[in-house]
Amino acid sequence: MAGEMAATTRSLQLNVRMDGELKKSGDRVLRLAGYSPSEAVRQLWGVAVQYASEPESLTRLLSAGQASPDMRPSQNPTLLKLRQGRELMAQARRELGIEGEVSKHEESYDDMREAYLYERLEERGLA
Protein backbone atom coordinates (compact mmCIF):
# COMPACT_ATOMS: atom_id res chain seq x y z
CA MET A 1 0.00 0.00 0.00
CA ALA A 2 2.87 2.38 0.76
CA GLY A 3 4.18 1.81 -2.76
CA GLU A 4 0.81 2.74 -4.21
CA MET A 5 0.75 5.98 -2.25
CA ALA A 6 4.26 6.88 -3.38
CA ALA A 7 3.30 6.23 -6.99
CA THR A 8 0.32 8.58 -6.80
CA THR A 9 2.04 11.31 -4.74
CA ARG A 10 3.24 14.14 -6.91
CA SER A 11 5.79 16.75 -5.95
CA LEU A 12 4.66 20.34 -6.42
CA GLN A 13 6.53 23.62 -6.53
CA LEU A 14 5.58 26.56 -4.31
CA ASN A 15 6.52 30.12 -5.19
CA VAL A 16 6.37 32.78 -2.48
CA ARG A 17 6.91 36.53 -2.61
CA MET A 18 8.48 38.15 0.44
CA ASP A 19 10.66 41.05 1.43
CA GLY A 20 14.27 40.47 0.43
CA GLU A 21 15.68 41.33 3.87
CA LEU A 22 13.20 38.98 5.54
CA LYS A 23 14.33 36.18 3.20
CA LYS A 24 18.01 36.87 3.82
CA SER A 25 17.59 37.01 7.61
CA GLY A 26 15.28 34.00 7.66
CA ASP A 27 17.66 31.94 5.54
CA ARG A 28 20.49 32.70 7.95
CA VAL A 29 18.45 31.63 11.00
CA LEU A 30 17.15 28.53 9.22
CA ARG A 31 20.76 27.57 8.40
CA LEU A 32 21.64 27.93 12.09
CA ALA A 33 18.74 25.63 12.90
CA GLY A 34 19.87 23.12 10.29
CA TYR A 35 17.06 23.69 7.77
CA SER A 36 16.99 24.70 4.16
CA PRO A 37 14.12 27.01 3.17
CA SER A 38 12.43 24.08 1.41
CA GLU A 39 12.76 21.85 4.47
CA ALA A 40 11.30 24.61 6.68
CA VAL A 41 8.29 25.02 4.37
CA ARG A 42 7.71 21.25 4.39
CA GLN A 43 7.87 21.30 8.19
CA LEU A 44 5.39 24.20 8.31
CA TRP A 45 2.96 22.31 6.09
CA GLY A 46 3.39 19.26 8.34
CA VAL A 47 2.52 21.37 11.39
CA ALA A 48 -0.53 22.75 9.56
CA VAL A 49 -1.73 19.20 8.89
CA GLN A 50 -1.20 18.29 12.56
CA TYR A 51 -3.47 21.20 13.55
CA ALA A 52 -6.16 20.41 10.96
CA SER A 53 -8.79 19.80 13.64
CA GLU A 54 -7.85 22.93 15.62
CA PRO A 55 -7.16 25.83 13.23
CA GLU A 56 -7.36 28.38 16.07
CA SER A 57 -4.33 26.75 17.68
CA LEU A 58 -2.45 26.94 14.40
CA THR A 59 -3.33 30.64 14.14
CA ARG A 60 -1.99 31.26 17.67
CA LEU A 61 1.15 29.29 16.92
CA LEU A 62 1.88 31.18 13.71
CA SER A 63 0.99 34.55 15.25
CA ALA A 64 3.47 33.91 18.06
CA GLY A 65 6.25 33.94 15.48
CA GLN A 66 5.53 37.51 14.45
CA ALA A 67 7.86 40.10 15.85
CA SER A 68 6.31 41.70 18.88
CA PRO A 69 7.19 45.22 20.05
CA ASP A 70 9.68 43.84 22.59
CA MET A 71 11.64 42.31 19.67
CA ARG A 72 12.32 45.71 18.07
CA PRO A 73 15.86 46.87 18.84
CA SER A 74 14.67 50.42 19.48
CA GLN A 75 12.35 49.23 22.29
CA ASN A 76 14.13 46.19 23.72
CA PRO A 77 16.75 46.87 26.44
CA THR A 78 18.67 43.66 25.71
CA LEU A 79 18.93 44.37 22.00
CA LEU A 80 19.88 47.99 22.74
CA LYS A 81 22.69 46.77 25.01
CA LEU A 82 23.94 44.43 22.29
CA ARG A 83 24.02 47.32 19.82
CA GLN A 84 25.74 49.62 22.33
CA GLY A 85 28.32 46.94 23.09
CA ARG A 86 29.04 46.51 19.40
CA GLU A 87 29.44 50.28 18.99
CA LEU A 88 31.77 50.46 22.02
CA MET A 89 33.92 47.68 20.56
CA ALA A 90 34.14 49.51 17.23
CA GLN A 91 35.06 52.76 19.00
CA ALA A 92 37.75 51.01 21.07
CA ARG A 93 39.20 49.40 17.95
CA ARG A 94 39.40 52.81 16.25
CA GLU A 95 40.96 54.52 19.30
CA LEU A 96 43.53 51.75 19.73
CA GLY A 97 44.34 51.74 16.04
CA ILE A 98 43.29 48.14 15.58
CA GLU A 99 42.66 47.58 11.91
CA GLY A 100 41.47 44.69 9.85
CA GLU A 101 38.45 42.50 9.92
CA VAL A 102 36.43 41.86 13.00
CA SER A 103 37.60 38.74 14.80
CA LYS A 104 35.78 35.57 13.88
CA HIS A 105 34.78 35.38 17.53
CA GLU A 106 32.96 38.72 17.34
CA GLU A 107 29.54 38.38 15.79
CA SER A 108 27.91 41.16 13.84
CA TYR A 109 24.95 42.95 15.41
CA ASP A 110 22.63 41.24 12.91
CA ASP A 111 23.99 37.80 13.82
CA MET A 112 23.65 38.50 17.55
CA ARG A 113 20.11 39.79 17.03
CA GLU A 114 19.14 36.73 15.03
CA ALA A 115 20.63 34.43 17.65
CA TYR A 116 18.68 36.29 20.33
CA LEU A 117 15.45 36.04 18.35
CA TYR A 118 16.05 32.34 17.73
CA GLU A 119 16.55 31.81 21.47
CA ARG A 120 13.23 33.56 22.09
CA LEU A 121 11.53 31.22 19.63
CA GLU A 122 13.13 28.24 21.37
CA GLU A 123 11.85 29.51 24.73
CA ARG A 124 8.35 29.60 23.28
CA GLY A 125 8.75 26.10 21.84
CA LEU A 126 8.55 27.39 18.27
CA ALA A 127 12.02 26.48 17.10
C-alpha positions in Angstrom: 0.0 0.0 0.0 2.9 2.4 0.8 4.2 1.8 -2.8 0.8 2.7 -4.2 0.8 6.0 -2.3 4.3 6.9 -3.4 3.3 6.2 -7.0 0.3 8.6 -6.8 2.0 11.3 -4.7 3.2 14.1 -6.9 5.8 16.7 -5.9 4.7 20.3 -6.4 6.5 23.6 -6.5 5.6 26.6 -4.3 6.5 30.1 -5.2 6.4 32.8 -2.5 6.9 36.5 -2.6 8.5 38.1 0.4 10.7 41.1 1.4 14.3 40.5 0.4 15.7 41.3 3.9 13.2 39.0 5.5 14.3 36.2 3.2 18.0 36.9 3.8 17.6 37.0 7.6 15.3 34.0 7.7 17.7 31.9 5.5 20.5 32.7 7.9 18.4 31.6 11.0 17.2 28.5 9.2 20.8 27.6 8.4 21.6 27.9 12.1 18.7 25.6 12.9 19.9 23.1 10.3 17.1 23.7 7.8 17.0 24.7 4.2 14.1 27.0 3.2 12.4 24.1 1.4 12.8 21.9 4.5 11.3 24.6 6.7 8.3 25.0 4.4 7.7 21.2 4.4 7.9 21.3 8.2 5.4 24.2 8.3 3.0 22.3 6.1 3.4 19.3 8.3 2.5 21.4 11.4 -0.5 22.7 9.6 -1.7 19.2 8.9 -1.2 18.3 12.6 -3.5 21.2 13.5 -6.2 20.4 11.0 -8.8 19.8 13.6 -7.9 22.9 15.6 -7.2 25.8 13.2 -7.4 28.4 16.1 -4.3 26.7 17.7 -2.5 26.9 14.4 -3.3 30.6 14.1 -2.0 31.3 17.7 1.2 29.3 16.9 1.9 31.2 13.7 1.0 34.6 15.2 3.5 33.9 18.1 6.2 33.9 15.5 5.5 37.5 14.4 7.9 40.1 15.8 6.3 41.7 18.9 7.2 45.2 20.1 9.7 43.8 22.6 11.6 42.3 19.7 12.3 45.7 18.1 15.9 46.9 18.8 14.7 50.4 19.5 12.3 49.2 22.3 14.1 46.2 23.7 16.7 46.9 26.4 18.7 43.7 25.7 18.9 44.4 22.0 19.9 48.0 22.7 22.7 46.8 25.0 23.9 44.4 22.3 24.0 47.3 19.8 25.7 49.6 22.3 28.3 46.9 23.1 29.0 46.5 19.4 29.4 50.3 19.0 31.8 50.5 22.0 33.9 47.7 20.6 34.1 49.5 17.2 35.1 52.8 19.0 37.7 51.0 21.1 39.2 49.4 17.9 39.4 52.8 16.2 41.0 54.5 19.3 43.5 51.8 19.7 44.3 51.7 16.0 43.3 48.1 15.6 42.7 47.6 11.9 41.5 44.7 9.9 38.4 42.5 9.9 36.4 41.9 13.0 37.6 38.7 14.8 35.8 35.6 13.9 34.8 35.4 17.5 33.0 38.7 17.3 29.5 38.4 15.8 27.9 41.2 13.8 25.0 42.9 15.4 22.6 41.2 12.9 24.0 37.8 13.8 23.7 38.5 17.5 20.1 39.8 17.0 19.1 36.7 15.0 20.6 34.4 17.6 18.7 36.3 20.3 15.4 36.0 18.4 16.1 32.3 17.7 16.5 31.8 21.5 13.2 33.6 22.1 11.5 31.2 19.6 13.1 28.2 21.4 11.9 29.5 24.7 8.3 29.6 23.3 8.7 26.1 21.8 8.5 27.4 18.3 12.0 26.5 17.1 
